[in-house]
Amino acid sequence: MDHYLETVKLRYKRGSWDFNMFIQRTKKRLLRFLADESGPTAVEYAVIIALIIVVCISAVTSMSTATRASLDASSNAIQSVL
């Protein structure tokens, strides 16, 4: 890791700005990115929609199982009468 940092330092010292300025700018950009709340809002909406879909699928599955059991019982009752 130290070798990598030294390589990065050498690359950026050759240019018009130095490594410390690079680190400061990167840190500022990272903090600004983490403080930005527009991205997490979209993610929160996606999670809410995913949870609603899961609830709907489980409700439909549960209702279909109950409906099948009810129709099977009705079918058996009708067949036993005939």
JODAPE-V573541 format. One record per residue. N is the residue number from 1. RES is the residue in three letters. SS is DSSP state (H for helix, E for strand, - for the rest). BURIAL is # if it has 24 or more other ideal C-beta (glycine too) atoms within 12 Angstrom, else .. D_FIRST is the distance of its C-alpha to the first C-alpha in Angstrom with 1 decimal. Layout:
BEGIN
n=N res=RES ss=SS burial=BURIAL d_first=D_FIRST
n=N res=RES ss=SS burial=BURIAL d_first=D_FIRST
END
This chain:
BEGIN
n=1 res=MET ss=- burial=. d_first=0.0
n=2 res=ASP ss=H burial=. d_first=3.8
n=3 res=HIS ss=H burial=. d_first=5.4
n=4 res=TYR ss=H burial=. d_first=5.1
n=5 res=LEU ss=H burial=. d_first=6.4
n=6 res=GLU ss=H burial=. d_first=8.7
n=7 res=THR ss=H burial=. d_first=9.9
n=8 res=VAL ss=H burial=. d_first=10.7
n=9 res=LYS ss=H burial=. d_first=12.4
n=10 res=LEU ss=H burial=. d_first=14.4
n=11 res=ARG ss=H burial=. d_first=15.5
n=12 res=TYR ss=H burial=. d_first=16.8
n=13 res=LYS ss=H burial=. d_first=18.4
n=14 res=ARG ss=H burial=. d_first=20.5
n=15 res=GLY ss=- burial=. d_first=22.1
n=16 res=SER ss=- burial=. d_first=24.5
n=17 res=TRP ss=- burial=. d_first=22.1
n=18 res=ASP ss=- burial=. d_first=19.1
n=19 res=PHE ss=H burial=. d_first=15.6
n=20 res=ASN ss=H burial=. d_first=17.1
n=21 res=MET ss=H burial=. d_first=19.8
n=22 res=PHE ss=H burial=. d_first=17.4
n=23 res=ILE ss=H burial=. d_first=15.7
n=24 res=GLN ss=H burial=. d_first=19.2
n=25 res=ARG ss=H burial=. d_first=20.6
n=26 res=THR ss=H burial=. d_first=18.0
n=27 res=LYS ss=H burial=. d_first=18.6
n=28 res=LYS ss=H burial=. d_first=22.3
n=29 res=ARG ss=H burial=. d_first=22.3
n=30 res=LEU ss=H burial=. d_first=20.5
n=31 res=LEU ss=H burial=. d_first=23.0
n=32 res=ARG ss=H burial=. d_first=25.9
n=33 res=PHE ss=H burial=. d_first=25.0
n=34 res=LEU ss=H burial=. d_first=24.9
n=35 res=ALA ss=H burial=. d_first=28.1
n=36 res=ASP ss=- burial=. d_first=29.9
n=37 res=GLU ss=- burial=. d_first=32.4
n=38 res=SER ss=H burial=. d_first=33.9
n=39 res=GLY ss=H burial=. d_first=31.4
n=40 res=PRO ss=H burial=. d_first=31.8
n=41 res=THR ss=H burial=. d_first=35.5
n=42 res=ALA ss=H burial=. d_first=35.7
n=43 res=VAL ss=H burial=. d_first=33.6
n=44 res=GLU ss=H burial=. d_first=36.0
n=45 res=TYR ss=H burial=. d_first=38.9
n=46 res=ALA ss=H burial=. d_first=37.5
n=47 res=VAL ss=H burial=. d_first=37.1
n=48 res=ILE ss=H burial=. d_first=40.6
n=49 res=ILE ss=H burial=. d_first=42.0
n=50 res=ALA ss=H burial=. d_first=40.3
n=51 res=LEU ss=H burial=. d_first=41.8
n=52 res=ILE ss=H burial=. d_first=45.2
n=53 res=ILE ss=H burial=. d_first=45.1
n=54 res=VAL ss=H burial=. d_first=44.3
n=55 res=VAL ss=H burial=. d_first=47.2
n=56 res=CYS ss=H burial=. d_first=49.6
n=57 res=ILE ss=H burial=. d_first=48.8
n=58 res=SER ss=H burial=. d_first=49.3
n=59 res=ALA ss=H burial=. d_first=52.5
n=60 res=VAL ss=H burial=. d_first=53.9
n=61 res=THR ss=H burial=. d_first=53.1
n=62 res=SER ss=H burial=. d_first=54.8
n=63 res=MET ss=H burial=. d_first=57.8
n=64 res=SER ss=H burial=. d_first=58.1
n=65 res=THR ss=H burial=. d_first=58.2
n=66 res=ALA ss=H burial=. d_first=60.8
n=67 res=THR ss=H burial=. d_first=62.9
n=68 res=ARG ss=H burial=. d_first=62.8
n=69 res=ALA ss=H burial=. d_first=64.1
n=70 res=SER ss=H burial=. d_first=66.8
n=71 res=LEU ss=H burial=. d_first=68.0
n=72 res=ASP ss=H burial=. d_first=68.0
n=73 res=ALA ss=H burial=. d_first=70.2
n=74 res=SER ss=H burial=. d_first=72.5
n=75 res=SER ss=H burial=. d_first=72.8
n=76 res=ASN ss=H burial=. d_first=73.7
n=77 res=ALA ss=H burial=. d_first=76.2
n=78 res=ILE ss=H burial=. d_first=77.9
n=79 res=GLN ss=H burial=. d_first=78.0
n=80 res=SER ss=H burial=. d_first=79.6
n=81 res=VAL ss=H burial=. d_first=82.3
n=82 res=LEU ss=- burial=. d_first=83.2
END
